[in-house]
Amino acid sequence: MEFQIRHQRQLKDFQLNKDQEQLLKGLSNDGLHAWGNLYRNISGTMECDVDGEKMGLAKAATLLRQGDRPRREAAWRPSKLHGRFKRNQQLRS
């Protein structure tokens, strides 16, 4: 225990404060990670309307495997997703 405390005290001069750590983390994103974060942000907030029920894209995608053809077709309709995508795109511009 004593070693750990002494070691942490020695490293204190080499540590950044919380604001500096967050800035460094934000600037360290490379292209691949930045695109992944953007995709997760957009796809996580998008919703679609399937037979009057609002749901996220992941839930709508699970409906594509159901046996009920009209329900699958309602989940597949791109026009419903397209309208929501346009609104999200305008918000992000």
N, C-alpha and C positions, 0 to 999 in steps of 0.2 A: 504494500500500500504506500509506503513511504517513497519507494522508487517512482511509482506512478505519479504521485503529487509533485515530486521534484522534477520529473521529466516534463510534465505539463507546464510547470513554471518556466523551464528552460525554453520551451517552444512558444511561449506567450508572445515574444517579440516577432515571431514569424507568422502569426495568425492574423487574418483580416477580420474586420468587424462585420456584422450581419449585412449591412447595406453593400459593402464592397463584395462580399461573397455572392449576393444576389445579382449584382451587376456583372460579375465575372461569369456566373452561370448563364446569364442571359446572352452574353457576348460569345460564349463558347459553342453555341449551336452551329453546327456545320449545315450544309445544304440538305443532306439526307434527313437529319433530325428535324430541321425546320419544316420541311415538306411534310414529314410525318405528323408533327404537331399541328400544322395547319389542317391537314386532312382529318385528324381526330376532332379538332375543334369544330370544323364545318359539319362533318357527318354526325357528330354527337348532338348538335343542336337542330338538325333538320328533322322535320316531322312530315307525315303525310296523312291524308284522310282516306280511310278505307271503310266504305259503307257508313259514313258518318262518325266513325271513331277515329280520333286523332291518336297517332302512335309514332314512335321513332322508326327509323329505317331498319334497324335490326329486327324489331318485332314484325314489321311488314315483310321482311325477307323470310321469316319463318313461316308466314302464311303461304308462301309459294310452294311449300311441300305438303300442304293439306289436301285431303281428298275432295273437298268441296270446290268444284270447278268455278262457280261464280265468285266465290271468296278469293280463290287464287287469281282470277282475272281482275278483280277489283284491286288487289294488292299490286298487280303487275302494271296497271295503267300508268304510262309515263306522264300523261298530261297532268295528273294530280301531283306528281313529284316535281314536274317542271315548274309549275306555278309557285310552289314553295321554294324551290331553288332560286328562282328569279328574285323573290322577296329577300331571301338571305343574302344573295349576291349584292343587292342594292344597299342593304344594311352595312355590309363590310366595305363598301366603296368609300 
